[in-house]
Amino acid sequence: MSSASPVSARPVPRPGVLAIEAYVPGKSGTPGAHKVHKLSSNETPLGASPRAVAALQEAAARLELYPDGTSARLREAIAARYGLDPARIVCGAGSDELLSFLAYAYLGAGDEGIFCAHGFLVYRIAILAAGGTPVLVPERDLTADVDAMLAAVTPRTRIVYLANPNNPTGTYLPFEEVRRLHSGLPPHVLLVLDGAYAEYVRTNDYSAGLELVLDAQNVVMTRTFSKIHGLASLRIGWMVAPPEVVDAVNRIRGPFNLSGIGIAAGAAAIADEAHVAAAIAHNTEWLSWLTQAVTQLGFTVTPSVANFLLMHCPEGPGRSAAEADAFLTARGIIVRRVSSYGLPNALRVTVGSAEANRAFVDALTAFVKGDARA
Ligand SMILES: *Cc1c(COP(=O)(O)O)cnc(C)c1O
C-alpha cells in the first residue's frame, strides 16, 4: 500500500479529469416552433443509404448475439473501398472513441498533445482524460498554421491532432502543408489526421492523408460514418494506421466496441458510392448557395470546404451571434453557437435540405431587416 496517497472522504478523479468541460452537443429542438430544421450538428440532409438501413434491419433479427469483436466485415468493406489491407484498420464507436484511444495509448501524465486554437473540442477532452496536457496553437486566418504547430513541439510532445478540414471553421490545409507538418515532427510524435469531412472537399490540393499513413510510421487517419454516410446515431468510425499503432489501440479497445447492427450498416453504407456521390453533389451546390446568400446579407463567411459554414456576426447589440441565434431558434432554425470554441461572435450552420437552407436564409433575412414577428 502506498502511504503517500492523501486520504479523502470519497473517491476523487485525477486532476485532468476535473479540468474537462463536458462536450455540449448541438441543440436538437426548440420549444414552440412546429417545423424544426436542425442545422447544428453537421448531419447529412440525405439520411442514411437505404442499403445501410436494410442491412441494419436484417442484423436486427439477431440482437441476442455478441457482435464480431474484430468488426471484420466492416473492415473488409472499408479496405475494399480504399484499396487497403484490412489489418491496418481499426473500427471505433464513432471516431471520437478512436481519438480517445490514441491519447490513452500514447500520452502519459504530463505529456503534451497539440491541436489548433479552434480545433475540434474532443481533442482537448481526449488529452485531458488520458492525463496529458493540452497545448493550443494559434491559427492564421482561422486555418491551421504549420509553423506555429511545429514551434509548439517540446520534448514532452507525444501527439498532434489535426482536423482537416477543421470543425467548426470549415478551413483546410493543402496536402503539401500536411506533409511539411509531418516532416517537421520528431519520429516519435504521432500525427493524427482527422478526416471526418474529407469526402466533401472538392479542391485538387487536398488529401485526407492516406498515402502519408502508408509511408510513415507515425501517422494515423481517422474517418467517420457519422457525417456523409448519415449513420451518426449508430456510432461508427475507423482509423488506418501503422501496424504498431493498430496493435496498441486493439489492446485498449473494448472487446465488442461496435454493435452488430453498426457493423452491418456501415459495411453496406461504404459500398453505396452512389449515395455518397449524391451527398457530395447536394453539398457542393448548397454550400456555395448558402455562402453567397449569407454574404449578401452582410455577414462575413469563412470559406468552407466541408458540409457547414462559419458566419461571423458583428459584436455589440443588434446583430450579435446571440441575438441571431435566438431569432433563428424562435423560428425553428437550429444553428450552432461556437463560443466554447473561442468564437463568441460566430455561428456554425450545417448545409441542410433545400427546404431547410431556404428557411434559414429567409429567417436570417428577417433578422437583418429587424423583423420582429415571431
Ligand atoms: C463530427 C466529427 C467527428 C466524428 O465523430 P464521430 O464520433 O465519428 O461521430 C470527428 N472529428 C470531427 C472534427 C468532427 O467534426
The ligand as an SDF file (V2000), in Angstrom:
LIG
                    3D

 15 15  0  0  0  0  0  0  0  0999 V2000
  -18.2130   15.0210  -36.3510 C   0  0  0  0  0  0  0  0  0  0  0  0
  -16.7310   14.9310  -36.1860 C   0  0  0  0  0  0  0  0  0  0  0  0
  -16.1220   13.7110  -35.9210 C   0  0  0  0  0  0  0  0  0  0  0  0
  -16.9160   12.4460  -35.9010 C   0  0  0  0  0  0  0  0  0  0  0  0
  -17.2260   11.9810  -34.6620 O   0  0  0  0  0  0  0  0  0  0  0  0
  -17.9120   10.5550  -34.5190 P   0  0  0  0  0  0  0  0  0  0  0  0
  -17.5080   10.1650  -33.1590 O   0  0  0  0  0  0  0  0  0  0  0  0
  -17.3460    9.6670  -35.5730 O   0  0  0  0  0  0  0  0  0  0  0  0
  -19.3810   10.7630  -34.6870 O   0  0  0  0  0  0  0  0  0  0  0  0
  -14.7390   13.6650  -35.7890 C   0  0  0  0  0  0  0  0  0  0  0  0
  -13.9950   14.7750  -35.9380 N   0  0  0  0  0  0  0  0  0  0  0  0
  -14.5430   15.9510  -36.2270 C   0  0  0  0  0  0  0  0  0  0  0  0
  -13.6660   17.1340  -36.4340 C   0  0  0  0  0  0  0  0  0  0  0  0
  -15.9320   16.0730  -36.3280 C   0  0  0  0  0  0  0  0  0  0  0  0
  -16.4830   17.2540  -36.5790 O   0  0  0  0  0  0  0  0  0  0  0  0
  1  2  1  0
  2  3  1  0
  2 14  2  0
  3  4  1  0
  3 10  2  0
  4  5  1  0
  5  6  1  0
  6  7  2  0
  6  8  1  0
  6  9  1  0
 10 11  1  0
 11 12  2  0
 12 13  1  0
 12 14  1  0
 14 15  1  0
M  END
$$$$
